[in-house]
Amino acid sequence: MTKPREKTREELQAEIEDGKKKIRQFENREKMLCQKLSREERRPAAPPLPSARAGAGAARKRAL
């Protein structure tokens, strides 16, 4: 069996840079998700939608 060859300094630095890039991407994604969650928490809850039957009855009452 042969020994795997040692990586050059440039190859190792490229791997480190790739790792740093992935970390930045995950941090940015986390930041975006936190901002989205914060917006959702600040937004007031929408009132429940009326059911189809209740909506039709209310429309008939208004027409009269």
WOSULBEL-V255844 format. One record per residue. N is the residue number from 1. SS is DSSP state (h for helix, s for strand, l for the rest). PSI is psi in radians with two decimals (NA if undefined). Layout:
BEGIN
((N SS PSI) (N SS PSI))
END
This chain:
BEGIN
((1 l 2.43) (2 l 2.65) (3 l 2.47) (4 l 2.50) (5 l 2.65) (6 l 2.55) (7 l 2.59) (8 l 2.91) (9 h -0.72) (10 h -0.72) (11 h -0.72) (12 h -0.71) (13 h -0.64) (14 h -0.70) (15 h -0.70) (16 h -0.77) (17 h -0.70) (18 h -0.73) (19 h -0.75) (20 h -0.68) (21 h -0.76) (22 h -0.67) (23 h -0.80) (24 h -0.71) (25 h -0.77) (26 h -0.69) (27 h -0.72) (28 h -0.71) (29 h -0.74) (30 h -0.73) (31 h -0.75) (32 h -0.75) (33 h -0.65) (34 h -0.70) (35 h -0.71) (36 h -0.76) (37 h -0.73) (38 h -0.74) (39 h -0.72) (40 h -0.66) (41 h -0.57) (42 h -0.44) (43 l 2.31) (44 l 2.60) (45 l 2.43) (46 l 2.50) (47 l 2.66) (48 l 2.50) (49 l 2.44) (50 l 2.64) (51 l 2.86) (52 h -0.70) (53 h -0.74) (54 h -0.64) (55 h -0.67) (56 h -0.68) (57 h -0.68) (58 h -0.62) (59 h -0.66) (60 h -0.67) (61 h -0.67) (62 h -0.56) (63 h -0.45) (64 l NA))
END
